[in-house]
Amino acid sequence: MKFMMKLAAIALVMTAGQAYAADSTGLSLAQQNACLTCHSVDKKIVGPAYKDVAAKYKGDKTAEAHLMDKIKKGGAGVWGQIPMPPNPQVKNDDLRVIVKWILALPS
């Protein structure tokens, strides 16, 4: 019984560590790609706060692909009239991590 409890505790710590790593990787990639120049996690700067983006797309199964496309191509009108410039230089793998991080934020 003690062995099973220790095993469960280890699994919990490993899972929490992986979640933290994913969070810090998404944030780190957003910083490296200058996303935080116009956005922040919890307040509007030029663009919307990432927590507001997460809330808007919560439960939307197409959100990941939609946001990846929007970030790559840029656009305007969803969050106001100030356009978001296109970001074609962001690698698709990095972009997927950033978008998953944004969508996982508590709203």
C-alpha positions in Angstrom: 0.0 0.0 0.0 2.8 2.4 0.9 4.5 1.6 -2.4 1.3 2.5 -4.4 1.0 5.8 -2.5 4.6 6.7 -3.2 4.1 5.8 -6.8 1.0 8.0 -7.0 2.9 10.9 -5.4 5.7 10.6 -7.8 3.3 10.5 -10.8 1.6 13.6 -9.4 4.9 15.5 -9.1 6.0 14.5 -12.5 2.7 15.6 -14.1 2.8 18.9 -12.3 6.4 19.4 -13.5 5.4 18.7 -17.1 2.5 21.2 -16.9 4.9 23.8 -15.5 7.4 23.0 -18.2 4.8 23.5 -20.9 3.6 26.7 -19.3 7.2 28.1 -19.1 8.0 26.9 -22.6 4.9 28.7 -24.0 5.7 31.9 -22.1 9.3 31.7 -23.1 8.5 31.2 -26.8 6.1 34.1 -26.6 8.8 36.3 -25.1 11.4 35.1 -27.7 9.0 36.0 -30.6 8.2 39.5 -29.2 4.5 38.5 -28.6 4.7 40.3 -25.2 5.4 43.6 -26.9 1.7 43.9 -27.7 0.1 41.4 -25.4 0.3 40.4 -21.8 -1.1 37.5 -19.9 -3.7 39.4 -17.8 -4.1 42.9 -19.3 -4.7 44.5 -22.6 -1.7 46.4 -24.1 -2.1 46.9 -27.8 -3.7 43.5 -28.4 -5.9 41.6 -26.0 -4.8 39.9 -22.8 -4.0 36.2 -23.4 -6.5 35.3 -20.6 -9.2 37.1 -22.6 -8.2 35.1 -25.7 -8.4 31.9 -23.8 -11.9 32.9 -22.5 -13.1 33.8 -26.0 -12.1 30.5 -27.5 -12.8 28.2 -24.5 -14.4 25.0 -25.8 -13.8 25.9 -29.5 -12.3 22.8 -31.1 -11.1 24.9 -34.1 -9.4 27.5 -31.9 -5.8 26.1 -32.1 -5.8 26.1 -35.9 -7.6 29.4 -36.2 -5.3 31.2 -33.9 -2.2 29.7 -35.5 -3.4 31.0 -38.9 -4.3 34.4 -37.4 -0.9 34.8 -35.8 0.9 33.8 -39.0 -1.2 36.0 -41.3 -2.1 38.9 -39.0 -5.4 40.6 -39.1 -7.8 43.1 -37.5 -11.3 43.6 -36.4 -11.8 40.8 -33.9 -10.4 42.7 -30.9 -10.5 46.2 -32.4 -9.3 48.2 -35.3 -5.5 48.1 -34.5 -4.1 45.4 -36.8 -1.9 42.6 -35.7 1.0 42.3 -38.1 1.7 38.9 -39.7 4.3 36.7 -38.0 5.5 34.3 -40.7 8.9 34.0 -39.0 7.5 32.0 -36.1 8.1 28.3 -36.6 4.9 26.2 -36.7 6.1 24.0 -33.8 6.8 27.0 -31.7 3.5 28.6 -32.7 1.6 25.5 -31.7 3.2 25.5 -28.2 2.4 29.3 -27.8 -1.2 28.8 -28.8 -1.7 25.8 -26.6 -0.2 27.8 -23.7 -2.6 30.7 -24.4 -5.6 28.4 -24.7 -4.7 26.7 -21.4 -4.6 29.9 -19.4 -7.4 30.2 -16.8 -10.0 32.7 -17.9 
